[in-house]
């Protein structure tokens, strides 16, 4: 049984209605400190809705969220960020025409001066280079516009921007290895695991590719019809077993629809 004080982030009975549509139906989940949790499930299973609730884009209709043992209910993204929760969606939210260092400081720009405050580009450029070196991200120059970077480099910049923030505890990633070649996917996987281990950042990763989940994660949850129906340590299962579970679940749902 999941209890509020056992893990870093805990959800108990999370329910979400959109009019007559039930997106989440009493979902329970837990995320350990420093853990990387993978979430898989069909489209419309409830994964994206859960992520939006965890990060303040939406509020649950019912149920309880606990962060470090204290109940929270985020009504805005800013509230979630103030508690150390960051999100990277598939679109990465980077500004293509801006430089790498400007993207790293987007909406958190460093300014200097008195009454006439100006961007301190020198300080941001220096801090960006130092942080990218610290987390071992290879970028030719922080002055390059993001549109000149490869897909893997862009993903690395998005991860760097999220984890550079002071007090980050949880990072949520949506399909972080999608549309990448094997080399770049391996580099991003290494970066994600390294940040989790060295900076003690817990993560939730949504991915439809089971191989990615097994490469990145410590534990996997299957979300079906707004509930977690499988909670398994990666070391105790396999891609084949997870695939078989999903096929059987799909067949059961199809049989139920046929009976109606």
ChimeraX commands (.cxc) that place a marker at each C-alpha (Angstrom):
marker #1 position 0.00,0.00,0.00 radius 0.5
marker #1 position 1.29,3.47,-0.95 radius 0.5
marker #1 position 1.57,5.90,1.97 radius 0.5
marker #1 position 2.43,9.64,1.87 radius 0.5
marker #1 position 5.76,9.53,3.71 radius 0.5
marker #1 position 7.46,6.64,1.95 radius 0.5
marker #1 position 8.78,8.42,-1.16 radius 0.5
marker #1 position 9.66,11.81,-2.61 radius 0.5
marker #1 position 6.46,12.25,-4.62 radius 0.5
marker #1 position 3.27,10.24,-4.01 radius 0.5
marker #1 position -0.19,10.31,-5.56 radius 0.5
marker #1 position -3.15,8.59,-3.93 radius 0.5
marker #1 position -6.50,8.21,-5.68 radius 0.5
marker #1 position -5.77,10.83,-8.34 radius 0.5
marker #1 position -8.96,11.42,-10.35 radius 0.5
marker #1 position -9.53,13.84,-13.21 radius 0.5
marker #1 position -12.74,14.56,-15.11 radius 0.5
marker #1 position -13.05,16.63,-18.27 radius 0.5
marker #1 position -16.81,17.06,-18.41 radius 0.5
marker #1 position -18.25,13.57,-18.88 radius 0.5
marker #1 position -14.84,12.09,-19.75 radius 0.5
marker #1 position -12.83,10.35,-17.02 radius 0.5
marker #1 position -9.11,10.81,-17.73 radius 0.5
marker #1 position -7.81,9.45,-14.41 radius 0.5
marker #1 position -9.73,7.04,-12.20 radius 0.5
marker #1 position -8.25,6.81,-8.70 radius 0.5
marker #1 position -4.65,6.46,-9.87 radius 0.5
marker #1 position -1.91,5.71,-7.32 radius 0.5
marker #1 position 1.80,6.25,-7.99 radius 0.5
marker #1 position 5.03,6.81,-6.09 radius 0.5
marker #1 position 8.45,8.18,-7.04 radius 0.5
marker #1 position 11.50,7.48,-4.91 radius 0.5
marker #1 position 14.37,9.86,-4.21 radius 0.5
marker #1 position 16.90,9.68,-7.05 radius 0.5
marker #1 position 14.72,7.18,-8.91 radius 0.5
marker #1 position 13.96,7.16,-12.64 radius 0.5
marker #1 position 10.39,5.93,-13.17 radius 0.5
marker #1 position 9.14,4.99,-16.63 radius 0.5
marker #1 position 5.47,5.27,-17.59 radius 0.5
marker #1 position 4.00,3.45,-20.57 radius 0.5
marker #1 position 0.49,2.99,-21.88 radius 0.5
marker #1 position -1.69,3.48,-24.94 radius 0.5
marker #1 position -2.79,6.89,-26.13 radius 0.5
marker #1 position -5.55,8.32,-23.91 radius 0.5
marker #1 position -4.54,6.00,-21.05 radius 0.5
marker #1 position -4.04,9.02,-18.79 radius 0.5
marker #1 position -0.25,9.50,-18.81 radius 0.5
marker #1 position -0.24,13.04,-20.20 radius 0.5
marker #1 position -3.06,14.13,-17.89 radius 0.5
marker #1 position -1.12,12.82,-14.89 radius 0.5
marker #1 position 2.03,14.68,-15.95 radius 0.5
marker #1 position 0.04,17.91,-16.33 radius 0.5
marker #1 position -1.34,17.50,-12.80 radius 0.5
marker #1 position 2.08,16.70,-11.32 radius 0.5
marker #1 position 3.54,19.84,-12.88 radius 0.5
marker #1 position 0.73,22.33,-12.30 radius 0.5
marker #1 position -0.75,22.53,-15.81 radius 0.5
marker #1 position -3.95,20.98,-14.46 radius 0.5
marker #1 position -5.44,20.32,-11.02 radius 0.5
marker #1 position -6.89,16.95,-10.06 radius 0.5
marker #1 position -10.64,16.67,-9.53 radius 0.5
marker #1 position -10.07,14.42,-6.54 radius 0.5
marker #1 position -7.23,12.60,-4.79 radius 0.5
marker #1 position -4.10,13.69,-2.97 radius 0.5
marker #1 position -0.50,14.54,-3.91 radius 0.5
marker #1 position 2.32,14.44,-1.37 radius 0.5
marker #1 position 5.77,15.94,-1.92 radius 0.5
marker #1 position 8.31,14.97,0.75 radius 0.5
marker #1 position 5.46,13.82,2.97 radius 0.5
marker #1 position 3.48,17.08,2.78 radius 0.5
marker #1 position 0.27,17.40,0.80 radius 0.5
marker #1 position 0.47,19.76,-2.18 radius 0.5
marker #1 position -1.99,20.93,-4.81 radius 0.5
marker #1 position -0.42,22.95,-7.60 radius 0.5
marker #1 position -2.67,25.43,-9.40 radius 0.5
marker #1 position 0.02,26.83,-11.70 radius 0.5
marker #1 position 3.26,25.70,-13.29 radius 0.5
marker #1 position 5.06,28.38,-11.29 radius 0.5
marker #1 position 3.89,26.81,-8.03 radius 0.5
marker #1 position 5.23,23.41,-9.10 radius 0.5
marker #1 position 8.54,24.95,-10.16 radius 0.5
marker #1 position 8.83,26.72,-6.83 radius 0.5
marker #1 position 8.72,23.23,-5.26 radius 0.5
marker #1 position 11.51,21.95,-7.52 radius 0.5
marker #1 position 9.49,20.28,-10.31 radius 0.5
marker #1 position 10.47,20.85,-13.95 radius 0.5
marker #1 position 9.10,19.39,-17.20 radius 0.5
marker #1 position 10.52,18.83,-20.68 radius 0.5
marker #1 position 7.84,18.15,-23.29 radius 0.5
marker #1 position 8.55,16.80,-26.77 radius 0.5
marker #1 position 8.64,20.26,-28.34 radius 0.5
marker #1 position 11.44,21.20,-25.84 radius 0.5
marker #1 position 10.16,24.84,-25.66 radius 0.5
marker #1 position 13.45,26.19,-27.03 radius 0.5
marker #1 position 13.62,29.40,-29.08 radius 0.5
marker #1 position 15.40,28.44,-32.30 radius 0.5
marker #1 position 16.68,31.91,-33.15 radius 0.5
marker #1 position 18.25,32.52,-29.72 radius 0.5
marker #1 position 21.71,31.36,-28.69 radius 0.5
marker #1 position 22.39,28.35,-26.53 radius 0.5
marker #1 position 23.17,30.52,-23.52 radius 0.5
marker #1 position 20.09,32.70,-23.96 radius 0.5
marker #1 position 17.95,29.54,-24.07 radius 0.5
marker #1 position 19.56,28.26,-20.88 radius 0.5
marker #1 position 18.48,31.47,-19.13 radius 0.5
marker #1 position 15.10,31.85,-20.85 radius 0.5
marker #1 position 12.68,33.63,-18.48 radius 0.5
marker #1 position 15.43,33.64,-15.86 radius 0.5
marker #1 position 17.75,36.17,-17.45 radius 0.5
marker #1 position 20.63,37.76,-15.53 radius 0.5
marker #1 position 20.44,41.56,-15.55 radius 0.5
marker #1 position 22.80,44.25,-14.34 radius 0.5
marker #1 position 22.82,48.00,-13.89 radius 0.5
marker #1 position 20.82,50.42,-11.84 radius 0.5
marker #1 position 17.75,52.18,-13.17 radius 0.5
marker #1 position 18.57,51.17,-16.75 radius 0.5
marker #1 position 18.79,47.43,-16.28 radius 0.5
marker #1 position 20.32,45.42,-19.13 radius 0.5
marker #1 position 20.92,41.76,-19.88 radius 0.5
marker #1 position 24.27,40.62,-18.52 radius 0.5
marker #1 position 25.23,38.54,-21.55 radius 0.5
marker #1 position 28.79,38.07,-20.34 radius 0.5
marker #1 position 27.67,36.51,-17.05 radius 0.5
marker #1 position 25.07,34.28,-18.75 radius 0.5
marker #1 position 27.57,33.15,-21.39 radius 0.5
marker #1 position 30.15,32.26,-18.73 radius 0.5
marker #1 position 27.64,30.44,-16.49 radius 0.5
marker #1 position 26.21,28.50,-19.44 radius 0.5
marker #1 position 29.63,27.27,-20.51 radius 0.5
marker #1 position 30.54,26.29,-16.93 radius 0.5
marker #1 position 27.32,24.33,-16.39 radius 0.5
marker #1 position 27.50,22.51,-19.73 radius 0.5
marker #1 position 31.09,21.54,-18.91 radius 0.5
marker #1 position 30.00,20.38,-15.45 radius 0.5
marker #1 position 27.38,17.99,-16.83 radius 0.5
marker #1 position 29.66,17.05,-19.75 radius 0.5
marker #1 position 27.50,18.31,-22.61 radius 0.5
marker #1 position 29.53,18.94,-25.75 radius 0.5
marker #1 position 28.40,22.03,-27.68 radius 0.5
marker #1 position 30.78,23.80,-30.15 radius 0.5
marker #1 position 29.84,27.24,-28.82 radius 0.5
marker #1 position 27.22,28.64,-26.44 radius 0.5
marker #1 position 26.85,31.52,-28.92 radius 0.5
marker #1 position 25.35,29.25,-31.59 radius 0.5
marker #1 position 21.63,29.65,-32.24 radius 0.5
marker #1 position 19.72,26.54,-31.16 radius 0.5
marker #1 position 18.44,26.00,-34.71 radius 0.5
marker #1 position 22.01,25.08,-35.72 radius 0.5
marker #1 position 22.17,22.17,-33.26 radius 0.5
marker #1 position 21.35,18.51,-33.82 radius 0.5
marker #1 position 18.31,16.88,-32.22 radius 0.5
marker #1 position 20.43,15.31,-29.49 radius 0.5
marker #1 position 22.18,18.59,-28.72 radius 0.5
marker #1 position 18.83,20.38,-28.52 radius 0.5
marker #1 position 17.54,17.77,-26.09 radius 0.5
marker #1 position 20.71,18.16,-24.01 radius 0.5
marker #1 position 20.17,21.94,-23.84 radius 0.5
marker #1 position 16.58,21.41,-22.67 radius 0.5
marker #1 position 17.77,19.01,-19.96 radius 0.5
marker #1 position 20.53,21.43,-18.95 radius 0.5
marker #1 position 18.09,24.36,-18.70 radius 0.5
marker #1 position 15.74,22.37,-16.46 radius 0.5
marker #1 position 18.41,20.92,-14.16 radius 0.5
marker #1 position 20.45,24.11,-13.84 radius 0.5
marker #1 position 17.78,25.58,-11.59 radius 0.5
marker #1 position 18.52,25.79,-7.89 radius 0.5
marker #1 position 16.55,23.32,-5.79 radius 0.5
marker #1 position 15.33,21.04,-8.58 radius 0.5
marker #1 position 14.02,17.75,-7.17 radius 0.5
marker #1 position 11.97,16.18,-9.96 radius 0.5
marker #1 position 12.28,16.24,-13.75 radius 0.5
marker #1 position 9.54,14.91,-16.02 radius 0.5
marker #1 position 10.44,14.04,-19.61 radius 0.5
marker #1 position 8.13,13.21,-22.51 radius 0.5
marker #1 position 9.73,10.88,-25.09 radius 0.5
marker #1 position 13.30,12.19,-24.53 radius 0.5
marker #1 position 14.92,9.81,-27.04 radius 0.5
marker #1 position 12.40,10.11,-29.87 radius 0.5
marker #1 position 13.56,10.78,-33.44 radius 0.5
marker #1 position 17.25,10.30,-32.59 radius 0.5
marker #1 position 19.92,8.05,-34.02 radius 0.5
marker #1 position 21.48,5.38,-31.82 radius 0.5
marker #1 position 24.58,7.46,-30.97 radius 0.5
marker #1 position 22.66,10.56,-29.88 radius 0.5
marker #1 position 20.08,8.49,-27.99 radius 0.5
marker #1 position 22.89,6.82,-26.04 radius 0.5
marker #1 position 24.42,10.21,-25.22 radius 0.5
marker #1 position 21.11,11.60,-23.92 radius 0.5
marker #1 position 20.45,8.41,-21.94 radius 0.5
marker #1 position 23.90,8.77,-20.35 radius 0.5
marker #1 position 23.19,12.43,-19.54 radius 0.5
marker #1 position 19.83,11.63,-17.94 radius 0.5
marker #1 position 21.27,8.85,-15.78 radius 0.5
marker #1 position 24.28,10.95,-14.82 radius 0.5
marker #1 position 22.17,13.92,-13.70 radius 0.5
marker #1 position 19.89,11.60,-11.72 radius 0.5
marker #1 position 22.87,10.03,-9.94 radius 0.5
marker #1 position 25.10,13.06,-9.43 radius 0.5
marker #1 position 22.48,15.74,-8.75 radius 0.5
marker #1 position 20.01,13.39,-7.00 radius 0.5
marker #1 position 17.19,14.43,-9.33 radius 0.5
marker #1 position 14.23,12.04,-9.45 radius 0.5
marker #1 position 12.64,11.60,-12.88 radius 0.5
marker #1 position 9.48,10.37,-14.55 radius 0.5
marker #1 position 9.88,9.42,-18.21 radius 0.5
marker #1 position 6.99,8.80,-20.59 radius 0.5
marker #1 position 7.92,6.76,-23.65 radius 0.5
marker #1 position 6.15,4.42,-26.06 radius 0.5
marker #1 position 9.43,2.66,-26.86 radius 0.5
marker #1 position 9.92,-0.08,-24.27 radius 0.5
marker #1 position 13.62,-0.38,-25.11 radius 0.5
marker #1 position 14.09,3.26,-24.09 radius 0.5
marker #1 position 12.32,2.60,-20.79 radius 0.5
marker #1 position 14.60,-0.34,-20.04 radius 0.5
marker #1 position 17.67,1.68,-21.01 radius 0.5
marker #1 position 16.80,4.67,-18.81 radius 0.5
marker #1 position 14.64,3.61,-15.89 radius 0.5
marker #1 position 14.81,1.85,-12.54 radius 0.5
marker #1 position 11.10,0.97,-12.44 radius 0.5
marker #1 position 8.16,0.93,-14.85 radius 0.5
marker #1 position 4.47,1.70,-14.43 radius 0.5
marker #1 position 1.80,0.71,-16.95 radius 0.5
marker #1 position -1.12,3.16,-17.10 radius 0.5
marker #1 position -4.43,1.81,-18.41 radius 0.5
marker #1 position -7.80,3.55,-18.38 radius 0.5
marker #1 position -6.62,6.10,-15.83 radius 0.5
marker #1 position -5.00,3.67,-13.38 radius 0.5
marker #1 position -1.59,2.13,-12.78 radius 0.5
marker #1 position -2.07,-1.57,-13.52 radius 0.5
marker #1 position 1.55,-2.70,-13.30 radius 0.5
marker #1 position 4.36,-1.48,-11.02 radius 0.5
marker #1 position 7.55,-3.44,-11.66 radius 0.5
marker #1 position 11.28,-3.03,-11.10 radius 0.5
marker #1 position 13.12,-3.06,-14.42 radius 0.5
marker #1 position 15.54,-5.71,-13.15 radius 0.5
marker #1 position 12.62,-8.03,-12.43 radius 0.5
marker #1 position 11.05,-7.96,-15.90 radius 0.5
marker #1 position 11.94,-7.70,-19.61 radius 0.5
marker #1 position 10.83,-5.99,-22.81 radius 0.5
marker #1 position 9.19,-9.26,-23.88 radius 0.5
marker #1 position 7.25,-9.62,-20.61 radius 0.5
marker #1 position 6.12,-5.99,-20.70 radius 0.5
marker #1 position 5.01,-6.37,-24.33 radius 0.5
marker #1 position 3.05,-9.52,-23.44 radius 0.5
marker #1 position 1.37,-7.74,-20.53 radius 0.5
marker #1 position 0.32,-4.88,-22.82 radius 0.5
marker #1 position -1.02,-7.25,-25.50 radius 0.5
marker #1 position -3.06,-9.18,-22.94 radius 0.5
marker #1 position -4.43,-5.95,-21.49 radius 0.5
marker #1 position -5.44,-4.77,-24.98 radius 0.5
marker #1 position -7.21,-8.06,-25.65 radius 0.5
marker #1 position -9.10,-7.84,-22.36 radius 0.5
marker #1 position -10.26,-4.31,-23.18 radius 0.5
marker #1 position -11.31,-5.42,-26.66 radius 0.5
marker #1 position -13.30,-8.33,-25.18 radius 0.5
marker #1 position -15.08,-5.98,-22.77 radius 0.5
marker #1 position -16.00,-3.64,-25.60 radius 0.5
marker #1 position -17.32,-6.61,-27.56 radius 0.5
marker #1 position -19.57,-7.64,-24.67 radius 0.5
marker #1 position -21.14,-4.20,-24.38 radius 0.5
marker link #1:1,2 radius 0.2
marker link #1:2,3 radius 0.2
marker link #1:3,4 radius 0.2
marker link #1:4,5 radius 0.2
marker link #1:5,6 radius 0.2
marker link #1:6,7 radius 0.2
marker link #1:7,8 radius 0.2
marker link #1:8,9 radius 0.2
marker link #1:9,10 radius 0.2
marker link #1:10,11 radius 0.2
marker link #1:11,12 radius 0.2
marker link #1:12,13 radius 0.2
marker link #1:13,14 radius 0.2
marker link #1:14,15 radius 0.2
marker link #1:15,16 radius 0.2
marker link #1:16,17 radius 0.2
marker link #1:17,18 radius 0.2
marker link #1:18,19 radius 0.2
marker link #1:19,20 radius 0.2
marker link #1:20,21 radius 0.2
marker link #1:21,22 radius 0.2
marker link #1:22,23 radius 0.2
marker link #1:23,24 radius 0.2
marker link #1:24,25 radius 0.2
marker link #1:25,26 radius 0.2
marker link #1:26,27 radius 0.2
marker link #1:27,28 radius 0.2
marker link #1:28,29 radius 0.2
marker link #1:29,30 radius 0.2
marker link #1:30,31 radius 0.2
marker link #1:31,32 radius 0.2
marker link #1:32,33 radius 0.2
marker link #1:33,34 radius 0.2
marker link #1:34,35 radius 0.2
marker link #1:35,36 radius 0.2
marker link #1:36,37 radius 0.2
marker link #1:37,38 radius 0.2
marker link #1:38,39 radius 0.2
marker link #1:39,40 radius 0.2
marker link #1:40,41 radius 0.2
marker link #1:41,42 radius 0.2
marker link #1:42,43 radius 0.2
marker link #1:43,44 radius 0.2
marker link #1:44,45 radius 0.2
marker link #1:45,46 radius 0.2
marker link #1:46,47 radius 0.2
marker link #1:47,48 radius 0.2
marker link #1:48,49 radius 0.2
marker link #1:49,50 radius 0.2
marker link #1:50,51 radius 0.2
marker link #1:51,52 radius 0.2
marker link #1:52,53 radius 0.2
marker link #1:53,54 radius 0.2
marker link #1:54,55 radius 0.2
marker link #1:55,56 radius 0.2
marker link #1:56,57 radius 0.2
marker link #1:57,58 radius 0.2
marker link #1:58,59 radius 0.2
marker link #1:59,60 radius 0.2
marker link #1:60,61 radius 0.2
marker link #1:61,62 radius 0.2
marker link #1:62,63 radius 0.2
marker link #1:63,64 radius 0.2
marker link #1:64,65 radius 0.2
marker link #1:65,66 radius 0.2
marker link #1:66,67 radius 0.2
marker link #1:67,68 radius 0.2
marker link #1:68,69 radius 0.2
marker link #1:69,70 radius 0.2
marker link #1:70,71 radius 0.2
marker link #1:71,72 radius 0.2
marker link #1:72,73 radius 0.2
marker link #1:73,74 radius 0.2
marker link #1:74,75 radius 0.2
marker link #1:75,76 radius 0.2
marker link #1:76,77 radius 0.2
marker link #1:77,78 radius 0.2
marker link #1:78,79 radius 0.2
marker link #1:79,80 radius 0.2
marker link #1:80,81 radius 0.2
marker link #1:81,82 radius 0.2
marker link #1:82,83 radius 0.2
marker link #1:83,84 radius 0.2
marker link #1:84,85 radius 0.2
marker link #1:85,86 radius 0.2
marker link #1:86,87 radius 0.2
marker link #1:87,88 radius 0.2
marker link #1:88,89 radius 0.2
marker link #1:89,90 radius 0.2
marker link #1:90,91 radius 0.2
marker link #1:91,92 radius 0.2
marker link #1:92,93 radius 0.2
marker link #1:93,94 radius 0.2
marker link #1:94,95 radius 0.2
marker link #1:95,96 radius 0.2
marker link #1:96,97 radius 0.2
marker link #1:97,98 radius 0.2
marker link #1:98,99 radius 0.2
marker link #1:99,100 radius 0.2
marker link #1:100,101 radius 0.2
marker link #1:101,102 radius 0.2
marker link #1:102,103 radius 0.2
marker link #1:103,104 radius 0.2
marker link #1:104,105 radius 0.2
marker link #1:105,106 radius 0.2
marker link #1:106,107 radius 0.2
marker link #1:107,108 radius 0.2
marker link #1:108,109 radius 0.2
marker link #1:109,110 radius 0.2
marker link #1:110,111 radius 0.2
marker link #1:111,112 radius 0.2
marker link #1:112,113 radius 0.2
marker link #1:113,114 radius 0.2
marker link #1:114,115 radius 0.2
marker link #1:115,116 radius 0.2
marker link #1:116,117 radius 0.2
marker link #1:117,118 radius 0.2
marker link #1:118,119 radius 0.2
marker link #1:119,120 radius 0.2
marker link #1:120,121 radius 0.2
marker link #1:121,122 radius 0.2
marker link #1:122,123 radius 0.2
marker link #1:123,124 radius 0.2
marker link #1:124,125 radius 0.2
marker link #1:125,126 radius 0.2
marker link #1:126,127 radius 0.2
marker link #1:127,128 radius 0.2
marker link #1:128,129 radius 0.2
marker link #1:129,130 radius 0.2
marker link #1:130,131 radius 0.2
marker link #1:131,132 radius 0.2
marker link #1:132,133 radius 0.2
marker link #1:133,134 radius 0.2
marker link #1:134,135 radius 0.2
marker link #1:135,136 radius 0.2
marker link #1:136,137 radius 0.2
marker link #1:137,138 radius 0.2
marker link #1:138,139 radius 0.2
marker link #1:139,140 radius 0.2
marker link #1:140,141 radius 0.2
marker link #1:141,142 radius 0.2
marker link #1:142,143 radius 0.2
marker link #1:143,144 radius 0.2
marker link #1:144,145 radius 0.2
marker link #1:145,146 radius 0.2
marker link #1:146,147 radius 0.2
marker link #1:147,148 radius 0.2
marker link #1:148,149 radius 0.2
marker link #1:149,150 radius 0.2
marker link #1:150,151 radius 0.2
marker link #1:151,152 radius 0.2
marker link #1:152,153 radius 0.2
marker link #1:153,154 radius 0.2
marker link #1:154,155 radius 0.2
marker link #1:155,156 radius 0.2
marker link #1:156,157 radius 0.2
marker link #1:157,158 radius 0.2
marker link #1:158,159 radius 0.2
marker link #1:159,160 radius 0.2
marker link #1:160,161 radius 0.2
marker link #1:161,162 radius 0.2
marker link #1:162,163 radius 0.2
marker link #1:163,164 radius 0.2
marker link #1:164,165 radius 0.2
marker link #1:165,166 radius 0.2
marker link #1:166,167 radius 0.2
marker link #1:167,168 radius 0.2
marker link #1:168,169 radius 0.2
marker link #1:169,170 radius 0.2
marker link #1:170,171 radius 0.2
marker link #1:171,172 radius 0.2
marker link #1:172,173 radius 0.2
marker link #1:173,174 radius 0.2
marker link #1:174,175 radius 0.2
marker link #1:175,176 radius 0.2
marker link #1:176,177 radius 0.2
marker link #1:177,178 radius 0.2
marker link #1:178,179 radius 0.2
marker link #1:179,180 radius 0.2
marker link #1:180,181 radius 0.2
marker link #1:181,182 radius 0.2
marker link #1:182,183 radius 0.2
marker link #1:183,184 radius 0.2
marker link #1:184,185 radius 0.2
marker link #1:185,186 radius 0.2
marker link #1:186,187 radius 0.2
marker link #1:187,188 radius 0.2
marker link #1:188,189 radius 0.2
marker link #1:189,190 radius 0.2
marker link #1:190,191 radius 0.2
marker link #1:191,192 radius 0.2
marker link #1:192,193 radius 0.2
marker link #1:193,194 radius 0.2
marker link #1:194,195 radius 0.2
marker link #1:195,196 radius 0.2
marker link #1:196,197 radius 0.2
marker link #1:197,198 radius 0.2
marker link #1:198,199 radius 0.2
marker link #1:199,200 radius 0.2
marker link #1:200,201 radius 0.2
marker link #1:201,202 radius 0.2
marker link #1:202,203 radius 0.2
marker link #1:203,204 radius 0.2
marker link #1:204,205 radius 0.2
marker link #1:205,206 radius 0.2
marker link #1:206,207 radius 0.2
marker link #1:207,208 radius 0.2
marker link #1:208,209 radius 0.2
marker link #1:209,210 radius 0.2
marker link #1:210,211 radius 0.2
marker link #1:211,212 radius 0.2
marker link #1:212,213 radius 0.2
marker link #1:213,214 radius 0.2
marker link #1:214,215 radius 0.2
marker link #1:215,216 radius 0.2
marker link #1:216,217 radius 0.2
marker link #1:217,218 radius 0.2
marker link #1:218,219 radius 0.2
marker link #1:219,220 radius 0.2
marker link #1:220,221 radius 0.2
marker link #1:221,222 radius 0.2
marker link #1:222,223 radius 0.2
marker link #1:223,224 radius 0.2
marker link #1:224,225 radius 0.2
marker link #1:225,226 radius 0.2
marker link #1:226,227 radius 0.2
marker link #1:227,228 radius 0.2
marker link #1:228,229 radius 0.2
marker link #1:229,230 radius 0.2
marker link #1:230,231 radius 0.2
marker link #1:231,232 radius 0.2
marker link #1:232,233 radius 0.2
marker link #1:233,234 radius 0.2
marker link #1:234,235 radius 0.2
marker link #1:235,236 radius 0.2
marker link #1:236,237 radius 0.2
marker link #1:237,238 radius 0.2
marker link #1:238,239 radius 0.2
marker link #1:239,240 radius 0.2
marker link #1:240,241 radius 0.2
marker link #1:241,242 radius 0.2
marker link #1:242,243 radius 0.2
marker link #1:243,244 radius 0.2
marker link #1:244,245 radius 0.2
marker link #1:245,246 radius 0.2
marker link #1:246,247 radius 0.2
marker link #1:247,248 radius 0.2
marker link #1:248,249 radius 0.2
marker link #1:249,250 radius 0.2
marker link #1:250,251 radius 0.2
marker link #1:251,252 radius 0.2
marker link #1:252,253 radius 0.2
marker link #1:253,254 radius 0.2
marker link #1:254,255 radius 0.2
marker link #1:255,256 radius 0.2
marker link #1:256,257 radius 0.2
marker link #1:257,258 radius 0.2
marker link #1:258,259 radius 0.2
marker link #1:259,260 radius 0.2
view
